[in-house]
């Protein structure tokens, strides 16, 4: 039966003026905040990074922390709980920012949506849940680029393990053999599991690892530092297949010294009043924030005793900085914004992974389901198709191209090292063949009535873009240009990724179940030109953006933040989110944000101890 449209309630439960939830105090308006209370830390953004830092700093009962979130609380929004309902959040205009990219020249000038969450927990409250730490080479490259050895894999692995609570055996599915216990933590706050559904493709993919081990080896754990091969997928879920986010793991578990102000925008960070003890320095002290409910509301200001932490994400953070006068002088001048810190790097180097979806003809069973029944099953037993964001995301195939790959005749290998994959291959779903499902006529002699849908992701794109202000109003969306497919090398890597995936399904274990690529047609795959046309038509951002406020060595003339996450040329101001990435890692980005937020929290605690 085809998937039925079903819209579970995504309208947040109305908050009382002041509400106590597990100790944390929530507010709907700045006017409700306690008078004469000075916060030690003010965090602009309650997403993955901001929520984690807030919870960690709140572990010191002497500190008062305020999180300011532009959207509502995640509480009372049922769709944030079953992982399979993530689309109901990411497609809800009340819970997302409604961003769109500029026309992308590498994609036939197509404009695409760029979903970013606007609710407590940020994208950790609506993403697919993928928890992948990437390659040890990613972290070591970050350490080399920034000059901070604390970012090396061996150091960060221990940081990430201490924050993790891996589900060793869920209530409904055993996970032994799906992970390596030695590289996971079991006492942290963030739940991670290897939840899966039972489906024939699982064993077939494992069979490929025996038949074609050179290209597709078996990988016991994708989070062990060398994610190359066929692995079981890990995701941020607890033992009941319920989403674990920065909101549930770090904010909701905190005490009443953590306050959360929802449905309120941070429009700017502000310099501290002249009475500040730091004001004698020539470096501007930004320990203030300007707030507003909307564009028509009166702006209000708050000041932190210790620090302001911006955690607005890869788009929101550069927007806040530039609206505050921290950014490229000429761009700010053109909008009438006074430059307080001239930094040409703010908003630059924006990078996102690039994906295409390909279709193979198959006789594997259809994975469509009745959503009403699935919701009822999840509510009753926390089992069924909603335990994952897509019905078939049980395993991930991580492909590293060979050193002599034709792709590298176009340009040098963009990966950080030999332990890093170039391509991620996700199996999404199996559904009935229709013209709309493949946008092409099927190849002659089709054997099945279904298609298996596969996402291929170029993990290390060379193309770069930018985030720029569209106006001086902080309520106008910025100009979002990921610059996708502006490099011939990005096309070349995706071409070889498509060919690698076709080889995967040509393995003999698929002889009776998968019968070739139907979009793009397998007969066209020998042609670079034909594949490039397909990629231009179908390429899309994978929504794993970063680097728009990138980290660089202390004293460097480029970059936005120092290795301590402090914004260059300022005092009292840090950035902690994906925007500080020096480069995009080999996989999904949320594990890296959690890792950086844990590291930043330790640094802040040590500084103010």
Residue pairs with C-beta under 8 A, 6 or more apart in sequence:
1 368
1 369
1 370
2 368
2 432
3 368
3 369
3 370
3 371
4 370
4 371
4 372
5 371
6 371
6 372
6 375
7 88
8 78
8 79
8 85
8 88
8 375
9 77
9 78
9 79
10 77
10 78
10 79
10 88
10 89
10 92
10 94
10 95
11 77
11 94
12 72
12 73
12 75
12 76
12 77
12 119
13 75
13 76
15 26
15 28
15 72
15 73
15 262
17 27
17 28
17 29
17 32
18 25
18 26
18 27
18 32
19 25
19 26
20 26
20 256
21 75
21 252
22 252
22 253
22 254
23 254
23 255
23 256
23 258
24 251
24 252
24 254
24 255
24 256
24 258
24 259
24 260
25 256
25 258
25 259
25 260
26 73
26 259
26 260
26 261
26 262
27 33
27 259
27 260
27 261
27 262
28 261
28 262
28 263
29 261
29 264
29 293
30 261
30 264
30 291
30 300
30 302
33 66
33 259
33 261
33 302
37 64
38 64
38 303
38 304
38 305
39 64
39 65
39 66
39 259
39 302
39 304
39 305
40 57
40 63
40 64
40 65
40 304
40 305
40 306
40 307
40 608
41 54
41 57
41 63
41 64
41 65
41 66
41 304
41 306
41 307
41 308
41 309
41 604
42 65
42 66
42 68
42 287
42 289
42 302
42 303
42 304
42 307
42 308
42 309
43 50
43 53
43 54
43 65
43 66
43 67
43 68
43 308
43 309
43 311
44 50
44 68
44 266
44 269
44 289
44 308
44 309
44 310
44 311
44 312
44 320
45 67
45 68
45 69
45 70
45 122
45 266
45 310
45 311
45 312
45 313
45 316
45 317
45 577
46 54
46 67
46 68
46 69
46 120
46 121
46 122
46 246
46 247
46 251
46 260
46 262
46 311
47 117
47 121
47 122
47 123
47 124
47 246
47 311
47 312
47 313
47 577
48 121
48 122
48 123
48 124
48 245
48 246
48 577
48 578
48 590
48 593
48 594
48 597
49 122
49 246
49 311
49 313
49 576
49 577
49 578
49 593
49 596
49 597
49 600
50 67
50 69
50 122
50 246
50 309
50 311
50 576
50 577
51 67
51 120
51 121
51 122
51 124
51 245
51 246
51 247
51 249
51 250
51 251
52 163
52 246
52 249
52 250
52 593
52 594
52 597
52 598
52 601
53 309
53 311
53 576
53 597
53 600
53 601
53 604
54 65
54 67
54 250
54 251
54 254
54 258
54 260
55 189
55 246
55 249
55 250
55 251
55 253
55 254
55 258
56 250
56 597
56 598
56 601
56 602
56 605
57 63
57 65
57 601
57 604
57 605
58 65
58 254
58 255
58 257
58 258
59 254
60 605
61 255
61 257
62 257
63 257
63 306
63 608
64 257
64 259
65 257
65 258
65 259
66 259
66 260
66 261
66 302
66 304
67 251
67 258
67 259
67 260
67 261
68 261
68 264
68 266
68 289
68 291
69 119
69 120
69 260
69 261
69 262
69 263
69 264
70 118
70 263
70 264
70 265
70 266
70 316
71 95
71 117
71 118
71 119
71 120
71 262
71 263
72 94
72 95
72 119
72 120
72 262
72 263
73 119
73 120
73 247
73 260
73 262
74 80
74 119
74 120
74 121
74 125
74 245
74 247
74 248
75 120
75 252
77 89
77 95
77 119
77 125
78 85
79 85
79 86
79 88
79 89
79 92
80 89
80 119
80 121
80 125
80 126
80 243
80 245
81 242
81 243
82 241
82 242
82 243
82 375
82 378
82 386
82 387
83 128
83 129
83 235
83 237
83 241
83 242
83 243
83 386
83 387
83 388
83 389
84 374
84 378
84 385
84 386
84 387
84 388
84 389
84 390
85 375
85 386
86 126
86 127
86 128
86 129
86 243
86 389
87 389
89 95
89 96
89 117
89 119
89 125
89 126
90 96
90 115
90 117
90 126
90 127
91 115
95 117
95 118
95 119
95 126
96 115
96 116
96 117
96 118
96 126
97 115
97 116
97 117
97 118
97 315
97 316
97 477
98 113
98 477
99 113
99 114
99 115
99 116
99 315
99 477
99 480
100 111
100 112
100 113
100 114
100 477
100 480
101 111
101 112
101 113
101 114
101 480
101 481
101 482
101 484
101 541
102 111
102 479
102 480
102 481
103 109
103 110
103 111
104 110
104 111
104 112
104 481
104 482
104 483
104 484
104 485
105 486
106 463
106 483
106 484
106 485
106 486
106 490
106 536
106 539
107 484
107 485
107 536
107 537
107 539
107 540
108 536
108 537
112 540
112 541
114 315
114 480
114 482
114 541
114 543
114 545
115 126
115 543
116 122
116 123
116 313
116 314
116 315
116 316
117 123
117 125
117 126
117 127
119 125
119 126
120 247
120 251
120 260
120 262
121 245
121 246
121 247
121 248
121 251
122 246
122 313
123 313
123 543
123 590
124 236
124 245
124 246
124 247
124 590
125 243
125 245
125 246
125 247
127 389
127 588
127 590
128 235
128 389
128 390
128 393
128 588
129 235
129 236
129 237
129 243
129 388
129 389
130 233
130 234
130 235
130 587
130 588
130 590
131 192
131 223
131 234
131 235
131 236
131 588
131 590
131 591
132 222
132 223
132 227
132 234
132 396
132 586
132 587
132 588
132 591
133 157
133 160
133 223
133 225
133 587
133 591
133 592
133 595
134 227
134 420
134 585
134 586
134 587
134 591
134 592
135 225
135 226
135 227
135 415
135 416
135 417
135 419
135 420
135 421
135 585
135 586
135 587
136 153
136 154
136 157
136 225
136 226
136 417
136 419
137 153
137 415
137 416
137 417
137 418
137 419
137 420
137 586
138 153
138 416
138 420
138 583
138 585
138 586
138 592
139 151
139 152
139 153
139 156
139 585
140 152
140 153
140 416
140 417
141 416
141 417
141 582
141 583
142 148
142 151
142 551
142 581
142 582
142 583
143 149
143 150
143 151
143 152
145 551
145 552
145 553
145 582
145 583
146 551
146 552
146 553
146 563
146 582
147 553
147 554
147 563
148 553
148 563
149 155
150 156
150 563
150 599
151 563
151 599
153 225
156 595
156 599
157 183
157 225
159 595
159 598
159 599
159 602
160 185
160 591
160 594
160 595
160 598
161 183
161 184
161 185
161 188
162 185
162 187
162 188
162 598
163 185
163 188
163 189
163 190
163 594
163 595
163 598
164 184
164 185
164 186
164 188
164 190
164 192
165 185
165 186
165 187
165 188
165 189
165 190
165 191
165 192
166 179
166 181
166 184
166 185
166 186
166 191
166 192
166 193
167 175
167 191
167 192
167 193
167 194
167 195
167 237
167 238
167 239
168 175
168 181
168 186
169 175
169 176
169 239
170 193
170 195
170 239
170 240
170 241
171 239
171 240
171 382
172 241
172 381
172 382
172 383
172 387
173 195
173 196
175 193
175 194
175 195
175 196
175 232
177 220
178 194
178 196
178 232
179 194
179 220
179 221
179 223
179 232
179 234
180 220
180 221
180 224
183 221
183 223
183 224
183 225
184 192
184 221
184 223
189 249
189 250
189 253
190 236
190 244
190 246
190 249
190 250
190 594
191 236
191 237
191 238
191 239
191 244
191 249
192 234
192 235
192 236
192 237
192 244
193 234
193 235
193 237
193 238
193 239
193 241
194 232
194 233
194 234
194 235
195 235
195 237
195 241
195 387
195 388
196 202
196 232
196 233
196 388
196 394
196 395
197 385
197 387
197 388
197 391
197 392
197 394
199 364
199 365
199 367
199 391
199 392
199 394
200 364
200 365
200 513
201 364
201 392
201 394
201 395
201 427
201 452
202 394
202 395
204 509
204 510
204 513
205 230
205 395
205 397
205 427
206 218
206 230
207 507
207 509
208 216
208 230
208 504
208 507
208 509
208 510
209 216
209 217
209 218
209 229
209 230
210 218
211 507
211 508
211 509
212 503
212 504
212 507
215 399
215 500
215 503
215 504
216 229
216 230
216 397
216 399
216 504
217 228
217 229
217 230
218 229
218 230
219 226
219 227
219 228
219 229
219 230
219 231
219 398
220 231
221 231
222 231
222 232
222 233
222 234
222 396
222 398
222 587
223 234
223 591
225 419
226 419
227 398
227 420
227 421
227 586
227 587
228 398
228 399
228 400
228 419
228 420
228 421
229 397
229 398
230 395
230 396
230 397
230 398
231 395
231 396
231 398
232 394
232 395
233 393
233 394
233 395
233 396
235 388
235 389
235 393
236 243
236 244
236 245
236 590
237 243
237 244
237 387
238 244
240 382
241 378
241 382
241 383
241 386
241 387
242 382
246 594
246 597
251 258
251 260
261 291
263 293
264 291
264 292
264 293
265 291
265 292
265 293
265 294
265 474
265 475
266 289
266 290
266 291
266 310
266 312
266 320
267 290
267 291
267 292
267 299
267 320
267 323
267 474
267 475
268 289
268 290
268 320
268 323
268 324
268 474
269 286
269 288
269 289
269 290
269 308
269 310
269 320
269 321
269 324
269 326
269 573
270 286
270 288
270 289
270 290
270 301
270 303
270 324
271 284
271 285
271 286
271 288
271 340
272 278
272 279
272 285
272 286
272 287
272 288
272 303
272 572
273 279
273 288
273 303
276 285
276 287
278 285
278 287
278 571
278 572
279 285
281 571
283 569
283 570
283 571
284 340
284 341
284 569
284 570
284 571
285 570
285 571
285 572
286 308
286 324
286 326
286 567
286 570
286 571
286 572
286 573
287 303
287 304
287 305
287 306
287 307
287 308
287 571
287 572
287 573
288 301
288 302
288 303
288 304
288 308
289 301
289 302
289 303
289 304
289 308
290 299
290 300
290 301
291 299
291 300
291 301
291 302
292 298
292 299
292 300
294 475
295 473
295 475
304 572
306 572
306 608
307 572
307 573
307 574
307 604
308 572
308 573
308 574
309 573
309 574
309 575
309 576
310 317
310 320
310 321
310 567
310 573
310 574
310 575
310 576
310 577
311 317
311 575
311 576
311 577
312 319
312 320
312 577
312 579
313 577
313 578
313 579
314 350
314 467
314 545
314 546
314 547
314 548
314 577
314 578
314 579
315 467
315 478
315 480
315 545
315 548
317 548
317 549
317 575
317 577
317 579
318 327
318 346
318 347
318 467
318 478
318 548
318 549
318 560
318 579
319 467
319 469
319 474
319 478
320 474
321 327
321 346
321 347
321 549
321 560
321 567
321 575
322 328
322 331
322 332
322 337
322 346
322 347
322 468
322 469
323 337
323 469
323 472
323 474
324 340
325 332
325 337
325 338
325 339
325 340
325 341
326 340
326 341
326 343
326 346
326 567
326 569
326 570
327 339
327 341
327 342
327 343
327 344
327 346
327 347
328 342
328 343
328 344
328 346
328 347
328 348
329 339
329 342
329 344
331 468
331 469
332 338
332 339
332 469
333 339
335 469
335 471
335 472
336 472
337 469
337 472
341 567
341 568
341 569
341 570
343 560
343 568
343 569
345 549
345 550
345 552
345 558
345 559
345 560
346 548
346 549
346 560
347 466
347 467
347 468
347 478
347 548
347 549
348 464
348 466
348 548
349 464
349 466
349 547
349 548
349 550
350 464
350 465
350 466
350 467
350 480
350 481
350 482
350 483
350 545
350 546
350 547
350 548
351 461
351 463
351 464
351 465
351 482
351 545
351 546
351 547
351 581
351 583
351 584
352 461
352 465
352 482
352 484
352 541
352 542
352 543
352 544
352 545
352 546
352 584
353 457
353 458
353 459
353 461
353 541
353 542
353 544
353 584
354 457
354 458
354 461
354 463
354 484
354 485
354 490
354 494
354 539
354 540
354 541
354 542
355 455
355 456
355 457
355 458
355 539
355 540
355 541
355 542
356 455
356 456
356 494
356 498
356 534
356 535
356 538
356 539
356 540
357 428
357 453
357 454
357 455
357 456
357 538
358 453
358 454
358 456
358 498
358 501
358 517
358 519
358 520
359 437
359 438
359 451
359 452
359 453
359 454
359 517
359 518
359 519
360 451
360 452
360 454
360 505
360 514
360 515
360 516
360 517
360 518
361 433
361 442
361 443
361 446
361 447
361 448
361 450
361 451
361 514
361 515
361 516
361 518
362 430
362 448
362 450
362 451
362 452
362 513
362 514
362 515
363 447
363 448
363 449
363 450
363 512
363 513
363 515
364 430
364 448
364 450
364 452
364 513
364 514
365 430
365 450
366 430
366 431
366 432
366 450
367 385
367 391
367 392
367 429
367 430
367 431
368 429
368 431
368 432
369 384
369 385
369 391
374 384
374 385
374 386
375 386
377 383
377 384
377 386
378 384
378 386
378 387
385 391
388 394
390 426
390 428
390 429
391 428
391 429
391 430
392 427
392 428
392 429
392 430
392 452
393 426
393 427
393 428
394 427
395 427
396 424
396 425
396 426
397 424
397 425
397 426
397 501
397 504
398 421
398 423
398 424
398 425
398 586
398 587
399 421
399 422
399 423
399 424
399 425
399 497
399 500
399 501
400 415
400 418
400 420
400 421
400 422
401 407
401 408
401 422
401 423
401 493
401 496
401 497
401 500
403 413
405 496
406 492
406 495
406 496
407 422
407 489
407 492
407 493
407 495
407 496
408 492
409 492
410 488
410 489
410 491
410 492
411 462
411 487
411 488
411 489
411 492
414 422
414 460
414 461
414 462
414 489
414 493
415 421
415 422
415 459
415 460
415 586
416 460
416 583
416 586
420 459
420 460
420 586
421 459
421 586
422 458
422 459
422 460
422 493
422 496
422 497
423 456
423 457
423 458
423 459
423 493
423 494
423 496
423 497
423 500
423 501
424 455
424 456
424 457
424 459
424 587
425 454
425 455
425 456
425 457
425 497
425 500
425 501
425 504
426 454
426 455
426 457
427 452
427 453
427 454
428 453
428 454
428 455
429 452
429 453
430 450
430 451
430 452
430 453
431 437
431 450
431 451
431 453
432 449
432 450
432 451
433 442
433 446
433 448
433 449
433 450
433 451
433 518
435 441
437 451
437 453
438 451
438 518
438 519
439 519
440 518
440 519
440 520
440 521
442 518
443 516
443 518
443 521
443 522
443 523
446 515
446 518
447 515
448 513
448 515
451 518
451 519
452 514
454 501
456 494
456 497
456 498
456 501
457 542
458 490
458 493
458 494
458 497
459 584
459 585
459 586
459 587
460 493
460 583
460 584
460 586
461 484
461 487
461 490
461 584
462 487
462 489
462 490
463 482
463 483
463 484
463 485
463 486
463 487
463 490
464 483
464 486
464 547
465 480
465 481
465 482
465 483
465 484
466 479
466 481
466 483
466 548
467 478
467 479
467 480
467 481
467 548
468 478
468 479
468 481
469 476
469 478
469 479
470 476
470 477
470 478
470 479
482 541
482 545
484 490
484 539
484 540
484 541
485 491
485 535
485 536
485 539
491 531
491 532
491 535
494 531
494 535
494 539
495 528
495 531
495 532
495 535
498 517
498 520
498 525
498 531
498 534
499 525
501 517
502 516
502 517
502 522
502 525
505 514
505 516
505 517
506 516
516 522
517 525
519 534
520 530
520 531
520 534
524 530
524 531
524 534
525 531
544 584
544 588
544 589
545 578
545 584
545 589
546 578
546 579
546 580
546 581
546 583
546 584
546 589
547 578
547 579
547 581
547 582
547 583
547 584
548 579
549 560
549 561
549 567
549 575
549 579
549 580
550 559
550 560
550 561
550 579
550 580
550 581
550 582
551 559
551 560
551 561
551 562
551 563
551 565
551 580
551 581
551 582
552 558
552 559
552 560
552 561
552 562
552 582
553 559
553 562
553 563
554 562
554 563
554 564
559 568
560 567
560 568
560 575
560 579
560 580
561 567
561 568
561 574
561 575
561 580
562 568
564 574
564 600
564 603
565 574
565 575
565 576
565 580
565 596
565 600
565 603
566 573
566 574
567 573
567 574
567 575
574 600
574 604
576 596
576 597
576 600
577 593
577 597
578 589
578 592
578 593
580 596
581 589
581 592
585 592
